[in-house]
Amino acid sequence: MKLITQKIVELEMNIAQNIENIKSKLAGTSAQLIAVTKTKPLADLQAAYDGNCKVFGENKVQEMVEKWEVLPKDIEWHLIGHLQSNKVKYMASFVAMIHSVDSLKLLQEIDKQALKNNRVIDCLLQIYIAKEETKFGLSEDETREILNSEEFKTMKNIRIVGLMGMATFTDNQEQIRMEFRSLKSFFESLKTEYSVAENLVFREVSMGMSGDFLIAAEEGSTLVRVGSAIFGNR
Ligand SMILES: *Cc1c(COP(=O)(O)O)cnc(C)c1O
């Protein structure tokens, strides 16, 4: 029994230690750390919380809701995974930011559910930057189509605050850097093309994961989404 307790304490210290290490690497950049807690047990999330990281990213709505119900209420919950419209209602009362908006239809549903909860939900448009077929996301044309649509202009309960992207799963650091750079440059173009509105402000670029968060931070990320480098492999 004593041994087991010892083991858990060590694990928690590692989580807190990992967070501290990552935060110190990000110091001096514009990137804020989101701890990606998907598949991890509550004890790990509590350890991260105790290690002073209170911004968590989950990729499944149900799992996020279950964790939100039992953990401290000052945690900021970010939905980072692919999202189906019919799941929005379960988290609309508390989700801090949705990173994975990839259609007008989804945005309309988020707006509708946010209105029911009398709040405004911050959203990122997920942009397709990888050279892989498997990733979700919008093209540059599709992004402008959404921003130019009459439907978007009338939405009052969502606020688009920036872009999110995932680089190709590869060891080629130069390729990853170029993909992040292209997302940042698209972000800068949109920022000059569109004027700030109640429901539109280009403030966040969500890019970078465990393997590439330093490259992402160098390329101007404002939100890095780091899981396994904090909690170990899933
Ligand atoms: C799982 C996940 C991450 C974190 O991945 P790690 O490699 O474990 O850091 C980041 N972003 C998204 C969208 C994810 O699904």
The ligand as an SDF file (V2000), in Angstrom:
LIG
                    3D

 15 15  0  0  0  0  0  0  0  0999 V2000
   -4.4080   14.7040  -28.7640 C   0  0  0  0  0  0  0  0  0  0  0  0
   -4.3500   16.0480  -29.3560 C   0  0  0  0  0  0  0  0  0  0  0  0
   -3.3110   16.9370  -29.0400 C   0  0  0  0  0  0  0  0  0  0  0  0
   -2.1670   16.5870  -28.1200 C   0  0  0  0  0  0  0  0  0  0  0  0
   -1.3410   15.6140  -28.6610 O   0  0  0  0  0  0  0  0  0  0  0  0
    0.0570   15.2240  -27.9800 P   0  0  0  0  0  0  0  0  0  0  0  0
    0.8920   14.7700  -29.1080 O   0  0  0  0  0  0  0  0  0  0  0  0
   -0.2440   14.1560  -26.9910 O   0  0  0  0  0  0  0  0  0  0  0  0
    0.5980   16.4430  -27.3360 O   0  0  0  0  0  0  0  0  0  0  0  0
   -3.3350   18.2060  -29.6150 C   0  0  0  0  0  0  0  0  0  0  0  0
   -4.3280   18.5840  -30.4470 N   0  0  0  0  0  0  0  0  0  0  0  0
   -5.3470   17.7670  -30.7700 C   0  0  0  0  0  0  0  0  0  0  0  0
   -6.4060   18.2510  -31.6990 C   0  0  0  0  0  0  0  0  0  0  0  0
   -5.3910   16.4710  -30.2360 C   0  0  0  0  0  0  0  0  0  0  0  0
   -6.4210   15.6620  -30.5570 O   0  0  0  0  0  0  0  0  0  0  0  0
  1  2  1  0
  2  3  1  0
  2 14  2  0
  3  4  1  0
  3 10  2  0
  4  5  1  0
  5  6  1  0
  6  7  2  0
  6  8  1  0
  6  9  1  0
 10 11  1  0
 11 12  2  0
 12 13  1  0
 12 14  1  0
 14 15  1  0
M  END
$$$$
